[in-house]
């Protein structure tokens, strides 16, 4: 706050007034303007993207790029790989993928699943482009998607998405933190682990503006017990950092990625030197809820707990059998119909009349004693 060393107090006061005034004015700014009062949260992905009518899911997922952008042109292999991957992973293109597979199976009914997947990787992008042009699809987003992305892309070093902060491997090489590890899960295949090499923002031609972000990754070999080890009981995963995935599929959509970090074993043995332990990172500002169908606990393991306590009312109007049975020493049973007299029953107490007669009798005796005492005095 000291801008002028000759007038220290004045410069501090001037800076303090500037801070107060800017903080006051920031209350009147629009919500998208970043100020001290409403800064972006940690790993904020800039909220929800404005959805246009007919827009595709790959263009509406929120995300935020950060850092200086560098432009470069994609190679032919990169363009083909990026276009094919985007088409096969776009939800709105799934009906066309099913149509292509059905026609392929009609022409060649003996094809295996691996051959069908290979045909999709090689020829589907061209077939989809021709199908959209010939059938005059009205959705302008699908038409732009069929023509493919522009050759020129923007490369960034940091991207915020899904509650994560992703760095490229080059960007974190001089840092103590590791944010370049990435994992993607395929339902019928398994998990793929790798590191991010580049963050590319691809753009499609024609208006309105259509952009999506791809991660170019270097993948570890996903072969079980060769490139990946899994511990069934403790769910621990290790990857061999010296083995790579041979197939050329470098791109994934940023919205599909989850973050992991790789930790080396503190051992110099050969069986641990090539392996890294995989640790999954929890996203920020996202709470993981348990599944609705939680596993049931067996009855022997259930904790003891009394859910309800039965309350028994005490009946005060109890009828007691007045017949008392006594045992005689000679062995004869004696029955008594009268209740047992313990001297506490109210009917054995003295009544008020008896008390009154006793009091009158006592007063008469005291009067007679007094008269005899007076007569004795007179005689004396």
Order of alpha helices (4+ residues) and beta strands (2+ residues): alpha-beta-beta-alpha-alpha-alpha-alpha-beta-beta-beta-beta-beta-beta-beta-beta-beta-beta-alpha-beta-beta-beta-alpha
